[in-house]
Structures are given as C-alpha cells and as structure tokens.
Amino acid sequence: MTQTPSVPPNSDLRLRMKVAAATQILVDQGIMSYSGHVSARLPGRDAFLIQPIDQPRSGLRPEHLLICDYDGKVLEGPDGGAPPAEVCLHGEILRARSDVNSVAHFHHDLTNSFTLVEGVPLRVVKNHAVRWKSGIPVHTDPAHVANSALGRAVAGTLGAHHALQIRAHGQVITAESVDAALCDSIHFVENAQAMHNACVIGRVLPLSDADMESFELYFKRGPHVNKLWRFYIEGARAKGFVPGDWDI
C-alpha cells in the first residue's frame, strides 16, 4: 500500500489546503481536467507551492504539494515527486510579477476557441470580466511551456495584464491570492461562454469603457472574492471532496 506523505511541520498548511481545494473545485466546475495546475507563492521565500506532475487533480491533497524555486527546481516535497512540465510557466510569472501570489493554468477548449478564429478575439462582455479591461493578450506559441526560456516568453506576453490565452493551448490567470485565482478563473470562463453564446445570436457588443467604469464605481473586489470563495468551498464540502476540517 502506498503511504500518503505527511505535511512538513514548517509548511504553510492553510495555503496548501487552499491550493488543493481550488484545484479540486476547478475540476468539479469542468474548467480543469487531467492537466493544469494552481500555484501559490510562499510568503518570504523565492519559492512556491505546486502539485506533482503525476498527481491526479481530482484527488489533490495538501501533503502532495511540492515547493519549487522560480527555476522549477524542487526544494521540498514527497520523495520522488517531480514538478509538472510547465512549472516554469508559474516560476517565471511569479519572478516577474511581485503583485501576483497565485497562478492558475488550465486548458478550457471553448475559451481557447477564440484563439483559433480570425477577427474574433475574446473581449469583456460580462461585468466581472472588467478584471481584464486592460486586455487579454494571446501568446502565439502553442508549445508546452517546458523550460525557463519559454516561461519568460509567456511572462513577457502577459506583461502587466491579469490573464492571457496561449493559442491552441490554454489559459493563464494571475491573482493576488489563491482565493482570487479561483474566482477569476471561473469568471474568465463564464465571460468566454457568454461571448460564445452571443456570437451565435448575432453581433457581439463588448462592454464599453463607460460601462466598465460604471460597474467598478461600486464594485469591491475583496468582499466579492470572499463571497465566491465561501460559496464554492461550502459546495465542495457538501459534495464531500473538500474535508470539513480544512482551515480555509
């Protein structure tokens, strides 16, 4: 019988629990599947939490997570655990963006379809998508982000934005916390689904600058993120895949 590794006593257990819960919720929502990952910067260290390459996302637990440096080297973790092939995607973004504490990478086909057609870029059509009012760049190289050079290229395409699409590949969402990365990932896909549905009906009318300014006038990101986090966590507990004793 394979033994479950124990969580190192000096680790940030609550942060580990949040990464595991966010990953499982994204799977439950049909946003993440057999591949993809959520990372979290470790406070006070040039390092981050990320899941091993072979660990099923649907069963991720806090003790499974690795600690890697920004070069993708494993610093701590279960014996024999190897990071995902795209660990440098996370490491290079966290290195370049001090405002980012969590990165989600997944491969949502409907959302990515906007990178496969000419003249129909993904735009802001729902109110909570004002998070990406600065733009949603498309990284044109569809390759697996499997080394530091490719990770730096993705970070360069991302720039100061909060999300990007990798053409014919998937999505990258950046946020100030794991809680916010989960909520933003859900909103990003909701926005893409809404635009796709609108395209079927007729000509899409993205939100104007005035529309976005009007929404932002009263929008409070912190309370909104907390509201959505609690909603999805309680749903996950009710379904039984996030334990009730996790301190999240």
Secondary structure, DSSP 8 states (H G I E B T S, - for coil): --------TTS-HHHHHHHHHHHHHHHHTTS--SS-EEEEE-TTSSEEEE--TTS-GGG--GGG-EEEETT--EEE-STT----TTHHHHHHHHHH-TT--EEEEE--HHHHGGGSSTT------SGGGGGGTT---EE---S---SHHHHHHHHHHHTT-SEEEETTTEEEEEESSHHHHHHHHHHHHHHHHHHHHHHHHS------HHHHHHHHTT--HHHHHHHHHHHHHHHHHHHTSS-TTS--
